[in-house]
Amino acid sequence: MANHKSALKRIRQNEARRLRNRYYHKTARTAMKVLRNEEDKAAATEQLPKVIALLDKLAKKNIIHKNKAANLKSKLTKHVNKLA
């Protein structure tokens, strides 16, 4: 176990960030799942910008890689455009 004050603080900070990142990641995954399961094109078109903004924020905070965010946005956009 850490003995230095700075090391103890670092452990506390890392744990807080880990939990925060996990929350953001799970929220984004749930939003994407809801969008993928959407059958109505109008509702999906309305949800898409919100999900894209969420992915952009995650990429900006380095929670997910920027290329992964781009790939997910592309797939979701294709899915929404394919809906009848």
HTML snippet that shows the backbone in 3Dmol.js (N, CA, C, O; Angstrom):
<script src="https://3Dmol.org/build/3Dmol-min.js"></script>
<div id="view" style="width:600px;height:400px;position:relative"></div>
<script>
const pdb = `
ATOM      1  N   MET A   1       0.854  -1.194   0.000  1.00  0.00           N
ATOM      2  CA  MET A   1       0.000   0.000   0.000  1.00  0.00           C
ATOM      3  C   MET A   1       0.888   1.242   0.000  1.00  0.00           C
ATOM      4  O   MET A   1       2.008   1.226   0.509  1.00  0.00           O
ATOM      5  N   ALA A   2       0.361   2.314  -0.581  1.00  0.00           N
ATOM      6  CA  ALA A   2       1.120   3.560  -0.690  1.00  0.00           C
ATOM      7  C   ALA A   2       1.303   4.202   0.674  1.00  0.00           C
ATOM      8  O   ALA A   2       0.420   4.155   1.530  1.00  0.00           O
ATOM      9  N   ASN A   3       2.475   4.806   0.855  1.00  0.00           N
ATOM     10  CA  ASN A   3       2.775   5.471   2.116  1.00  0.00           C
ATOM     11  C   ASN A   3       2.812   6.989   1.985  1.00  0.00           C
ATOM     12  O   ASN A   3       2.674   7.700   2.981  1.00  0.00           O
ATOM     13  N   HIS A   4       2.995   7.489   0.769  1.00  0.00           N
ATOM     14  CA  HIS A   4       3.115   8.924   0.591  1.00  0.00           C
ATOM     15  C   HIS A   4       1.735   9.558   0.440  1.00  0.00           C
ATOM     16  O   HIS A   4       0.800   8.960  -0.093  1.00  0.00           O
ATOM     17  N   LYS A   5       1.649  10.773   0.923  1.00  0.00           N
ATOM     18  CA  LYS A   5       0.388  11.503   0.847  1.00  0.00           C
ATOM     19  C   LYS A   5      -0.055  11.670  -0.603  1.00  0.00           C
ATOM     20  O   LYS A   5      -1.233  11.514  -0.927  1.00  0.00           O
ATOM     21  N   SER A   6       0.900  11.988  -1.467  1.00  0.00           N
ATOM     22  CA  SER A   6       0.573  12.212  -2.880  1.00  0.00           C
ATOM     23  C   SER A   6       0.091  10.920  -3.545  1.00  0.00           C
ATOM     24  O   SER A   6      -0.792  10.948  -4.403  1.00  0.00           O
ATOM     25  N   ALA A   7       0.673   9.795  -3.146  1.00  0.00           N
ATOM     26  CA  ALA A   7       0.276   8.511  -3.718  1.00  0.00           C
ATOM     27  C   ALA A   7      -1.144   8.136  -3.270  1.00  0.00           C
ATOM     28  O   ALA A   7      -1.924   7.584  -4.047  1.00  0.00           O
ATOM     29  N   LEU A   8      -1.462   8.442  -2.014  1.00  0.00           N
ATOM     30  CA  LEU A   8      -2.809   8.167  -1.516  1.00  0.00           C
ATOM     31  C   LEU A   8      -3.839   9.022  -2.258  1.00  0.00           C
ATOM     32  O   LEU A   8      -4.926   8.551  -2.595  1.00  0.00           O
ATOM     33  N   LYS A   9      -3.483  10.274  -2.503  1.00  0.00           N
ATOM     34  CA  LYS A   9      -4.373  11.169  -3.243  1.00  0.00           C
ATOM     35  C   LYS A   9      -4.556  10.664  -4.673  1.00  0.00           C
ATOM     36  O   LYS A   9      -5.664  10.681  -5.208  1.00  0.00           O
ATOM     37  N   ARG A  10      -3.474  10.222  -5.278  1.00  0.00           N
ATOM     38  CA  ARG A  10      -3.526   9.700  -6.646  1.00  0.00           C
ATOM     39  C   ARG A  10      -4.462   8.496  -6.714  1.00  0.00           C
ATOM     40  O   ARG A  10      -5.228   8.364  -7.669  1.00  0.00           O
ATOM     41  N   ILE A  11      -4.409   7.626  -5.724  1.00  0.00           N
ATOM     42  CA  ILE A  11      -5.288   6.448  -5.684  1.00  0.00           C
ATOM     43  C   ILE A  11      -6.750   6.888  -5.616  1.00  0.00           C
ATOM     44  O   ILE A  11      -7.601   6.333  -6.310  1.00  0.00           O
ATOM     45  N   ARG A  12      -7.038   7.886  -4.779  1.00  0.00           N
ATOM     46  CA  ARG A  12      -8.410   8.392  -4.660  1.00  0.00           C
ATOM     47  C   ARG A  12      -8.885   8.998  -5.987  1.00  0.00           C
ATOM     48  O   ARG A  12     -10.015   8.765  -6.417  1.00  0.00           O
ATOM     49  N   GLN A  13      -8.013   9.774  -6.623  1.00  0.00           N
ATOM     50  CA  GLN A  13      -8.374  10.412  -7.886  1.00  0.00           C
ATOM     51  C   GLN A  13      -8.621   9.374  -8.981  1.00  0.00           C
ATOM     52  O   GLN A  13      -9.585   9.473  -9.739  1.00  0.00           O
ATOM     53  N   ASN A  14      -7.740   8.383  -9.052  1.00  0.00           N
ATOM     54  CA  ASN A  14      -7.881   7.350 -10.077  1.00  0.00           C
ATOM     55  C   ASN A  14      -9.198   6.597  -9.926  1.00  0.00           C
ATOM     56  O   ASN A  14      -9.863   6.300 -10.919  1.00  0.00           O
ATOM     57  N   GLU A  15      -9.572   6.292  -8.699  1.00  0.00           N
ATOM     58  CA  GLU A  15     -10.812   5.556  -8.448  1.00  0.00           C
ATOM     59  C   GLU A  15     -12.024   6.403  -8.849  1.00  0.00           C
ATOM     60  O   GLU A  15     -12.966   5.895  -9.457  1.00  0.00           O
ATOM     61  N   ALA A  16     -11.997   7.687  -8.507  1.00  0.00           N
ATOM     62  CA  ALA A  16     -13.103   8.572  -8.854  1.00  0.00           C
ATOM     63  C   ALA A  16     -13.230   8.688 -10.375  1.00  0.00           C
ATOM     64  O   ALA A  16     -14.338   8.645 -10.910  1.00  0.00           O
ATOM     65  N   ARG A  17     -12.107   8.833 -11.067  1.00  0.00           N
ATOM     66  CA  ARG A  17     -12.130   8.945 -12.527  1.00  0.00           C
ATOM     67  C   ARG A  17     -12.595   7.650 -13.178  1.00  0.00           C
ATOM     68  O   ARG A  17     -13.328   7.671 -14.167  1.00  0.00           O
ATOM     69  N   ARG A  18     -12.164   6.520 -12.615  1.00  0.00           N
ATOM     70  CA  ARG A  18     -12.550   5.221 -13.160  1.00  0.00           C
ATOM     71  C   ARG A  18     -14.078   5.058 -13.109  1.00  0.00           C
ATOM     72  O   ARG A  18     -14.701   4.633 -14.082  1.00  0.00           O
ATOM     73  N   LEU A  19     -14.661   5.401 -11.965  1.00  0.00           N
ATOM     74  CA  LEU A  19     -16.104   5.273 -11.812  1.00  0.00           C
ATOM     75  C   LEU A  19     -16.854   6.239 -12.735  1.00  0.00           C
ATOM     76  O   LEU A  19     -17.879   5.883 -13.317  1.00  0.00           O
ATOM     77  N   ARG A  20     -16.336   7.456 -12.862  1.00  0.00           N
ATOM     78  CA  ARG A  20     -16.961   8.451 -13.731  1.00  0.00           C
ATOM     79  C   ARG A  20     -16.909   7.990 -15.186  1.00  0.00           C
ATOM     80  O   ARG A  20     -17.907   8.074 -15.902  1.00  0.00           O
ATOM     81  N   ASN A  21     -15.741   7.502 -15.625  1.00  0.00           N
ATOM     82  CA  ASN A  21     -15.577   7.030 -16.996  1.00  0.00           C
ATOM     83  C   ASN A  21     -16.485   5.833 -17.278  1.00  0.00           C
ATOM     84  O   ASN A  21     -17.055   5.714 -18.363  1.00  0.00           O
ATOM     85  N   ARG A  22     -16.610   4.946 -16.282  1.00  0.00           N
ATOM     86  CA  ARG A  22     -17.452   3.768 -16.438  1.00  0.00           C
ATOM     87  C   ARG A  22     -18.911   4.178 -16.624  1.00  0.00           C
ATOM     88  O   ARG A  22     -19.635   3.596 -17.432  1.00  0.00           O
ATOM     89  N   TYR A  23     -19.331   5.194 -15.860  1.00  0.00           N
ATOM     90  CA  TYR A  23     -20.699   5.700 -15.977  1.00  0.00           C
ATOM     91  C   TYR A  23     -20.949   6.275 -17.367  1.00  0.00           C
ATOM     92  O   TYR A  23     -21.961   5.961 -17.992  1.00  0.00           O
ATOM     93  N   TYR A  24     -20.026   7.123 -17.861  1.00  0.00           N
ATOM     94  CA  TYR A  24     -20.178   7.728 -19.182  1.00  0.00           C
ATOM     95  C   TYR A  24     -20.218   6.657 -20.269  1.00  0.00           C
ATOM     96  O   TYR A  24     -21.029   6.731 -21.193  1.00  0.00           O
ATOM     97  N   HIS A  25     -19.346   5.670 -20.154  1.00  0.00           N
ATOM     98  CA  HIS A  25     -19.241   4.606 -21.146  1.00  0.00           C
ATOM     99  C   HIS A  25     -20.532   3.793 -21.191  1.00  0.00           C
ATOM    100  O   HIS A  25     -21.043   3.490 -22.270  1.00  0.00           O
ATOM    101  N   LYS A  26     -21.054   3.445 -20.028  1.00  0.00           N
ATOM    102  CA  LYS A  26     -22.276   2.648 -19.947  1.00  0.00           C
ATOM    103  C   LYS A  26     -23.469   3.438 -20.476  1.00  0.00           C
ATOM    104  O   LYS A  26     -24.329   2.880 -21.158  1.00  0.00           O
ATOM    105  N   THR A  27     -23.527   4.727 -20.168  1.00  0.00           N
ATOM    106  CA  THR A  27     -24.608   5.582 -20.647  1.00  0.00           C
ATOM    107  C   THR A  27     -24.613   5.634 -22.172  1.00  0.00           C
ATOM    108  O   THR A  27     -25.669   5.554 -22.799  1.00  0.00           O
ATOM    109  N   ALA A  28     -23.436   5.767 -22.758  1.00  0.00           N
ATOM    110  CA  ALA A  28     -23.323   5.831 -24.216  1.00  0.00           C
ATOM    111  C   ALA A  28     -23.736   4.504 -24.843  1.00  0.00           C
ATOM    112  O   ALA A  28     -24.434   4.486 -25.857  1.00  0.00           O
ATOM    113  N   ARG A  29     -23.310   3.401 -24.250  1.00  0.00           N
ATOM    114  CA  ARG A  29     -23.667   2.085 -24.783  1.00  0.00           C
ATOM    115  C   ARG A  29     -25.177   1.882 -24.761  1.00  0.00           C
ATOM    116  O   ARG A  29     -25.753   1.342 -25.706  1.00  0.00           O
ATOM    117  N   THR A  30     -25.815   2.320 -23.677  1.00  0.00           N
ATOM    118  CA  THR A  30     -27.263   2.186 -23.555  1.00  0.00           C
ATOM    119  C   THR A  30     -27.964   3.044 -24.607  1.00  0.00           C
ATOM    120  O   THR A  30     -28.927   2.599 -25.231  1.00  0.00           O
ATOM    121  N   ALA A  31     -27.482   4.269 -24.804  1.00  0.00           N
ATOM    122  CA  ALA A  31     -28.085   5.165 -25.796  1.00  0.00           C
ATOM    123  C   ALA A  31     -27.967   4.573 -27.196  1.00  0.00           C
ATOM    124  O   ALA A  31     -28.907   4.656 -27.987  1.00  0.00           O
ATOM    125  N   MET A  32     -26.808   3.970 -27.509  1.00  0.00           N
ATOM    126  CA  MET A  32     -26.616   3.354 -28.820  1.00  0.00           C
ATOM    127  C   MET A  32     -27.539   2.148 -29.002  1.00  0.00           C
ATOM    128  O   MET A  32     -28.078   1.925 -30.086  1.00  0.00           O
ATOM    129  N   LYS A  33     -27.712   1.381 -27.937  1.00  0.00           N
ATOM    130  CA  LYS A  33     -28.568   0.201 -27.992  1.00  0.00           C
ATOM    131  C   LYS A  33     -30.020   0.615 -28.260  1.00  0.00           C
ATOM    132  O   LYS A  33     -30.715  -0.001 -29.068  1.00  0.00           O
ATOM    133  N   VAL A  34     -30.461   1.667 -27.568  1.00  0.00           N
ATOM    134  CA  VAL A  34     -31.827   2.162 -27.764  1.00  0.00           C
ATOM    135  C   VAL A  34     -32.012   2.625 -29.203  1.00  0.00           C
ATOM    136  O   VAL A  34     -33.043   2.353 -29.820  1.00  0.00           O
ATOM    137  N   LEU A  35     -31.013   3.325 -29.738  1.00  0.00           N
ATOM    138  CA  LEU A  35     -31.089   3.819 -31.120  1.00  0.00           C
ATOM    139  C   LEU A  35     -31.104   2.662 -32.117  1.00  0.00           C
ATOM    140  O   LEU A  35     -31.860   2.695 -33.088  1.00  0.00           O
ATOM    141  N   ARG A  36     -30.286   1.651 -31.890  1.00  0.00           N
ATOM    142  CA  ARG A  36     -30.244   0.501 -32.796  1.00  0.00           C
ATOM    143  C   ARG A  36     -31.567  -0.265 -32.806  1.00  0.00           C
ATOM    144  O   ARG A  36     -31.972  -0.795 -33.841  1.00  0.00           O
ATOM    145  N   ASN A  37     -32.242  -0.323 -31.649  1.00  0.00           N
ATOM    146  CA  ASN A  37     -33.497  -1.073 -31.551  1.00  0.00           C
ATOM    147  C   ASN A  37     -34.710  -0.258 -31.993  1.00  0.00           C
ATOM    148  O   ASN A  37     -35.826  -0.777 -32.015  1.00  0.00           O
ATOM    149  N   GLU A  38     -34.509   0.988 -32.338  1.00  0.00           N
ATOM    150  CA  GLU A  38     -35.606   1.865 -32.761  1.00  0.00           C
ATOM    151  C   GLU A  38     -36.106   1.447 -34.142  1.00  0.00           C
ATOM    152  O   GLU A  38     -35.315   1.261 -35.066  1.00  0.00           O
ATOM    153  N   GLU A  39     -37.421   1.302 -34.274  1.00  0.00           N
ATOM    154  CA  GLU A  39     -38.029   0.891 -35.541  1.00  0.00           C
ATOM    155  C   GLU A  39     -38.521   2.092 -36.343  1.00  0.00           C
ATOM    156  O   GLU A  39     -38.540   2.055 -37.573  1.00  0.00           O
ATOM    157  N   ASP A  40     -38.916   3.152 -35.649  1.00  0.00           N
ATOM    158  CA  ASP A  40     -39.498   4.327 -36.287  1.00  0.00           C
ATOM    159  C   ASP A  40     -38.392   5.266 -36.768  1.00  0.00           C
ATOM    160  O   ASP A  40     -37.537   5.679 -35.984  1.00  0.00           O
ATOM    161  N   LYS A  41     -38.411   5.599 -38.048  1.00  0.00           N
ATOM    162  CA  LYS A  41     -37.355   6.437 -38.619  1.00  0.00           C
ATOM    163  C   LYS A  41     -37.363   7.850 -38.033  1.00  0.00           C
ATOM    164  O   LYS A  41     -36.301   8.426 -37.796  1.00  0.00           O
ATOM    165  N   ALA A  42     -38.546   8.408 -37.799  1.00  0.00           N
ATOM    166  CA  ALA A  42     -38.642   9.772 -37.263  1.00  0.00           C
ATOM    167  C   ALA A  42     -38.026   9.847 -35.864  1.00  0.00           C
ATOM    168  O   ALA A  42     -37.287  10.780 -35.552  1.00  0.00           O
ATOM    169  N   ALA A  43     -38.336   8.867 -35.036  1.00  0.00           N
ATOM    170  CA  ALA A  43     -37.790   8.841 -33.671  1.00  0.00           C
ATOM    171  C   ALA A  43     -36.280   8.622 -33.704  1.00  0.00           C
ATOM    172  O   ALA A  43     -35.540   9.240 -32.939  1.00  0.00           O
ATOM    173  N   ALA A  44     -35.829   7.742 -34.592  1.00  0.00           N
ATOM    174  CA  ALA A  44     -34.391   7.458 -34.702  1.00  0.00           C
ATOM    175  C   ALA A  44     -33.640   8.689 -35.201  1.00  0.00           C
ATOM    176  O   ALA A  44     -32.542   8.983 -34.729  1.00  0.00           O
ATOM    177  N   THR A  45     -34.230   9.407 -36.154  1.00  0.00           N
ATOM    178  CA  THR A  45     -33.603  10.619 -36.681  1.00  0.00           C
ATOM    179  C   THR A  45     -33.490  11.682 -35.601  1.00  0.00           C
ATOM    180  O   THR A  45     -32.538  12.461 -35.580  1.00  0.00           O
ATOM    181  N   GLU A  46     -34.467  11.707 -34.706  1.00  0.00           N
ATOM    182  CA  GLU A  46     -34.449  12.668 -33.599  1.00  0.00           C
ATOM    183  C   GLU A  46     -33.383  12.298 -32.555  1.00  0.00           C
ATOM    184  O   GLU A  46     -32.752  13.180 -31.973  1.00  0.00           O
ATOM    185  N   GLN A  47     -33.185  11.000 -32.323  1.00  0.00           N
ATOM    186  CA  GLN A  47     -32.224  10.524 -31.322  1.00  0.00           C
ATOM    187  C   GLN A  47     -30.776  10.610 -31.806  1.00  0.00           C
ATOM    188  O   GLN A  47     -29.864  10.817 -31.006  1.00  0.00           O
ATOM    189  N   LEU A  48     -30.566  10.452 -33.104  1.00  0.00           N
ATOM    190  CA  LEU A  48     -29.212  10.351 -33.659  1.00  0.00           C
ATOM    191  C   LEU A  48     -28.285  11.505 -33.263  1.00  0.00           C
ATOM    192  O   LEU A  48     -27.166  11.236 -32.827  1.00  0.00           O
ATOM    193  N   PRO A  49     -28.692  12.782 -33.391  1.00  0.00           N
ATOM    194  CA  PRO A  49     -27.767  13.869 -33.018  1.00  0.00           C
ATOM    195  C   PRO A  49     -27.356  13.831 -31.549  1.00  0.00           C
ATOM    196  O   PRO A  49     -26.233  14.203 -31.207  1.00  0.00           O
ATOM    197  N   LYS A  50     -28.259  13.384 -30.681  1.00  0.00           N
ATOM    198  CA  LYS A  50     -27.945  13.302 -29.251  1.00  0.00           C
ATOM    199  C   LYS A  50     -26.883  12.232 -28.992  1.00  0.00           C
ATOM    200  O   LYS A  50     -25.956  12.434 -28.208  1.00  0.00           O
ATOM    201  N   VAL A  51     -27.036  11.094 -29.664  1.00  0.00           N
ATOM    202  CA  VAL A  51     -26.077   9.996 -29.498  1.00  0.00           C
ATOM    203  C   VAL A  51     -24.724  10.390 -30.078  1.00  0.00           C
ATOM    204  O   VAL A  51     -23.682  10.080 -29.500  1.00  0.00           O
ATOM    205  N   ILE A  52     -24.740  11.071 -31.216  1.00  0.00           N
ATOM    206  CA  ILE A  52     -23.493  11.513 -31.846  1.00  0.00           C
ATOM    207  C   ILE A  52     -22.766  12.502 -30.934  1.00  0.00           C
ATOM    208  O   ILE A  52     -21.546  12.429 -30.785  1.00  0.00           O
ATOM    209  N   ALA A  53     -23.510  13.419 -30.329  1.00  0.00           N
ATOM    210  CA  ALA A  53     -22.908  14.386 -29.407  1.00  0.00           C
ATOM    211  C   ALA A  53     -22.288  13.673 -28.210  1.00  0.00           C
ATOM    212  O   ALA A  53     -21.213  14.044 -27.740  1.00  0.00           O
ATOM    213  N   LEU A  54     -22.982  12.640 -27.721  1.00  0.00           N
ATOM    214  CA  LEU A  54     -22.475  11.860 -26.587  1.00  0.00           C
ATOM    215  C   LEU A  54     -21.158  11.179 -26.951  1.00  0.00           C
ATOM    216  O   LEU A  54     -20.212  11.185 -26.163  1.00  0.00           O
ATOM    217  N   LEU A  55     -21.099  10.589 -28.150  1.00  0.00           N
ATOM    218  CA  LEU A  55     -19.874   9.919 -28.601  1.00  0.00           C
ATOM    219  C   LEU A  55     -18.726  10.912 -28.782  1.00  0.00           C
ATOM    220  O   LEU A  55     -17.578  10.614 -28.453  1.00  0.00           O
ATOM    221  N   ASP A  56     -19.048  12.096 -29.310  1.00  0.00           N
ATOM    222  CA  ASP A  56     -18.021  13.128 -29.481  1.00  0.00           C
ATOM    223  C   ASP A  56     -17.440  13.558 -28.134  1.00  0.00           C
ATOM    224  O   ASP A  56     -16.234  13.773 -28.010  1.00  0.00           O
ATOM    225  N   LYS A  57     -18.297  13.679 -27.137  1.00  0.00           N
ATOM    226  CA  LYS A  57     -17.832  14.063 -25.800  1.00  0.00           C
ATOM    227  C   LYS A  57     -16.923  12.987 -25.213  1.00  0.00           C
ATOM    228  O   LYS A  57     -15.907  13.298 -24.590  1.00  0.00           O
ATOM    229  N   LEU A  58     -17.292  11.711 -25.414  1.00  0.00           N
ATOM    230  CA  LEU A  58     -16.466  10.613 -24.909  1.00  0.00           C
ATOM    231  C   LEU A  58     -15.107  10.607 -25.591  1.00  0.00           C
ATOM    232  O   LEU A  58     -14.085  10.373 -24.945  1.00  0.00           O
ATOM    233  N   ALA A  59     -15.091  10.861 -26.885  1.00  0.00           N
ATOM    234  CA  ALA A  59     -13.819  10.892 -27.621  1.00  0.00           C
ATOM    235  C   ALA A  59     -12.966  12.064 -27.161  1.00  0.00           C
ATOM    236  O   ALA A  59     -11.747  11.938 -27.045  1.00  0.00           O
ATOM    237  N   LYS A  60     -13.591  13.192 -26.902  1.00  0.00           N
ATOM    238  CA  LYS A  60     -12.857  14.383 -26.467  1.00  0.00           C
ATOM    239  C   LYS A  60     -12.220  14.162 -25.091  1.00  0.00           C
ATOM    240  O   LYS A  60     -11.132  14.664 -24.810  1.00  0.00           O
ATOM    241  N   LYS A  61     -12.917  13.402 -24.241  1.00  0.00           N
ATOM    242  CA  LYS A  61     -12.404  13.123 -22.894  1.00  0.00           C
ATOM    243  C   LYS A  61     -11.506  11.894 -22.851  1.00  0.00           C
ATOM    244  O   LYS A  61     -11.082  11.471 -21.775  1.00  0.00           O
ATOM    245  N   ASN A  62     -11.211  11.315 -24.021  1.00  0.00           N
ATOM    246  CA  ASN A  62     -10.356  10.119 -24.141  1.00  0.00           C
ATOM    247  C   ASN A  62     -10.928   8.898 -23.426  1.00  0.00           C
ATOM    248  O   ASN A  62     -10.177   8.030 -22.982  1.00  0.00           O
ATOM    249  N   ILE A  63     -12.243   8.828 -23.314  1.00  0.00           N
ATOM    250  CA  ILE A  63     -12.871   7.642 -22.742  1.00  0.00           C
ATOM    251  C   ILE A  63     -12.947   6.561 -23.809  1.00  0.00           C
ATOM    252  O   ILE A  63     -12.760   5.377 -23.528  1.00  0.00           O
ATOM    253  N   ILE A  64     -13.226   6.992 -25.052  1.00  0.00           N
ATOM    254  CA  ILE A  64     -13.096   6.083 -26.195  1.00  0.00           C
ATOM    255  C   ILE A  64     -12.199   6.779 -27.231  1.00  0.00           C
ATOM    256  O   ILE A  64     -12.076   8.004 -27.235  1.00  0.00           O
ATOM    257  N   HIS A  65     -11.588   5.993 -28.090  1.00  0.00           N
ATOM    258  CA  HIS A  65     -10.694   6.537 -29.107  1.00  0.00           C
ATOM    259  C   HIS A  65     -11.501   7.288 -30.158  1.00  0.00           C
ATOM    260  O   HIS A  65     -12.644   6.928 -30.441  1.00  0.00           O
ATOM    261  N   LYS A  66     -10.914   8.325 -30.735  1.00  0.00           N
ATOM    262  CA  LYS A  66     -11.637   9.155 -31.706  1.00  0.00           C
ATOM    263  C   LYS A  66     -12.032   8.365 -32.947  1.00  0.00           C
ATOM    264  O   LYS A  66     -13.081   8.625 -33.536  1.00  0.00           O
ATOM    265  N   ASN A  67     -11.209   7.406 -33.352  1.00  0.00           N
ATOM    266  CA  ASN A  67     -11.558   6.590 -34.521  1.00  0.00           C
ATOM    267  C   ASN A  67     -12.730   5.658 -34.207  1.00  0.00           C
ATOM    268  O   ASN A  67     -13.579   5.409 -35.062  1.00  0.00           O
ATOM    269  N   LYS A  68     -12.767   5.156 -32.992  1.00  0.00           N
ATOM    270  CA  LYS A  68     -13.890   4.299 -32.590  1.00  0.00           C
ATOM    271  C   LYS A  68     -15.176   5.109 -32.589  1.00  0.00           C
ATOM    272  O   LYS A  68     -16.221   4.628 -33.027  1.00  0.00           O
ATOM    273  N   ALA A  69     -15.098   6.339 -32.096  1.00  0.00           N
ATOM    274  CA  ALA A  69     -16.274   7.218 -32.100  1.00  0.00           C
ATOM    275  C   ALA A  69     -16.738   7.456 -33.531  1.00  0.00           C
ATOM    276  O   ALA A  69     -17.935   7.419 -33.814  1.00  0.00           O
ATOM    277  N   ALA A  70     -15.792   7.700 -34.432  1.00  0.00           N
ATOM    278  CA  ALA A  70     -16.133   7.946 -35.838  1.00  0.00           C
ATOM    279  C   ALA A  70     -16.790   6.709 -36.452  1.00  0.00           C
ATOM    280  O   ALA A  70     -17.773   6.827 -37.183  1.00  0.00           O
ATOM    281  N   ASN A  71     -16.252   5.532 -36.159  1.00  0.00           N
ATOM    282  CA  ASN A  71     -16.813   4.292 -36.700  1.00  0.00           C
ATOM    283  C   ASN A  71     -18.233   4.061 -36.179  1.00  0.00           C
ATOM    284  O   ASN A  71     -19.125   3.676 -36.936  1.00  0.00           O
ATOM    285  N   LEU A  72     -18.433   4.298 -34.884  1.00  0.00           N
ATOM    286  CA  LEU A  72     -19.758   4.106 -34.301  1.00  0.00           C
ATOM    287  C   LEU A  72     -20.769   5.093 -34.891  1.00  0.00           C
ATOM    288  O   LEU A  72     -21.902   4.722 -35.194  1.00  0.00           O
ATOM    289  N   LYS A  73     -20.351   6.346 -35.049  1.00  0.00           N
ATOM    290  CA  LYS A  73     -21.246   7.354 -35.623  1.00  0.00           C
ATOM    291  C   LYS A  73     -21.633   6.971 -37.047  1.00  0.00           C
ATOM    292  O   LYS A  73     -22.789   7.122 -37.443  1.00  0.00           O
ATOM    293  N   SER A  74     -20.668   6.478 -37.811  1.00  0.00           N
ATOM    294  CA  SER A  74     -20.922   6.070 -39.187  1.00  0.00           C
ATOM    295  C   SER A  74     -21.925   4.918 -39.237  1.00  0.00           C
ATOM    296  O   SER A  74     -22.872   4.948 -40.023  1.00  0.00           O
ATOM    297  N   LYS A  75     -21.715   3.905 -38.396  1.00  0.00           N
ATOM    298  CA  LYS A  75     -22.610   2.744 -38.374  1.00  0.00           C
ATOM    299  C   LYS A  75     -24.022   3.142 -37.960  1.00  0.00           C
ATOM    300  O   LYS A  75     -24.999   2.676 -38.546  1.00  0.00           O
ATOM    301  N   LEU A  76     -24.130   4.000 -36.953  1.00  0.00           N
ATOM    302  CA  LEU A  76     -25.449   4.417 -36.478  1.00  0.00           C
ATOM    303  C   LEU A  76     -26.172   5.249 -37.540  1.00  0.00           C
ATOM    304  O   LEU A  76     -27.379   5.105 -37.734  1.00  0.00           O
ATOM    305  N   THR A  77     -25.429   6.116 -38.223  1.00  0.00           N
ATOM    306  CA  THR A  77     -26.023   6.941 -39.269  1.00  0.00           C
ATOM    307  C   THR A  77     -26.520   6.072 -40.413  1.00  0.00           C
ATOM    308  O   THR A  77     -27.610   6.299 -40.939  1.00  0.00           O
ATOM    309  N   LYS A  78     -25.721   5.071 -40.805  1.00  0.00           N
ATOM    310  CA  LYS A  78     -26.146   4.129 -41.858  1.00  0.00           C
ATOM    311  C   LYS A  78     -27.414   3.410 -41.433  1.00  0.00           C
ATOM    312  O   LYS A  78     -28.332   3.238 -42.234  1.00  0.00           O
ATOM    313  N   HIS A  79     -27.469   2.988 -40.175  1.00  0.00           N
ATOM    314  CA  HIS A  79     -28.626   2.271 -39.657  1.00  0.00           C
ATOM    315  C   HIS A  79     -29.884   3.126 -39.733  1.00  0.00           C
ATOM    316  O   HIS A  79     -30.940   2.662 -40.164  1.00  0.00           O
ATOM    317  N   VAL A  80     -29.757   4.380 -39.308  1.00  0.00           N
ATOM    318  CA  VAL A  80     -30.912   5.292 -39.309  1.00  0.00           C
ATOM    319  C   VAL A  80     -31.362   5.565 -40.749  1.00  0.00           C
ATOM    320  O   VAL A  80     -32.561   5.597 -41.026  1.00  0.00           O
ATOM    321  N   ASN A  81     -30.410   5.761 -41.660  1.00  0.00           N
ATOM    322  CA  ASN A  81     -30.757   6.036 -43.062  1.00  0.00           C
ATOM    323  C   ASN A  81     -31.421   4.831 -43.737  1.00  0.00           C
ATOM    324  O   ASN A  81     -32.211   4.990 -44.667  1.00  0.00           O
ATOM    325  N   LYS A  82     -31.095   3.634 -43.260  1.00  0.00           N
ATOM    326  CA  LYS A  82     -31.637   2.404 -43.850  1.00  0.00           C
ATOM    327  C   LYS A  82     -33.076   2.139 -43.413  1.00  0.00           C
ATOM    328  O   LYS A  82     -33.798   1.392 -44.073  1.00  0.00           O
ATOM    329  N   LEU A  83     -33.497   2.755 -42.293  1.00  0.00           N
ATOM    330  CA  LEU A  83     -34.860   2.530 -41.804  1.00  0.00           C
ATOM    331  C   LEU A  83     -35.877   3.040 -42.821  1.00  0.00           C
ATOM    332  O   LEU A  83     -35.672   4.059 -43.481  1.00  0.00           O
ATOM    333  N   ALA A  84     -36.976   2.301 -42.923  1.00  0.00           N
ATOM    334  CA  ALA A  84     -38.003   2.670 -43.907  1.00  0.00           C
ATOM    335  C   ALA A  84     -38.969   3.712 -43.359  1.00  0.00           C
ATOM    336  O   ALA A  84     -39.891   4.128 -44.059  1.00  0.00           O
TER     337      ALA A  84
END
`;
const viewer = $3Dmol.createViewer("view");
viewer.addModel(pdb, "pdb");
viewer.setStyle({}, {cartoon: {color: "spectrum"}});
viewer.zoomTo();
viewer.render();
</script>
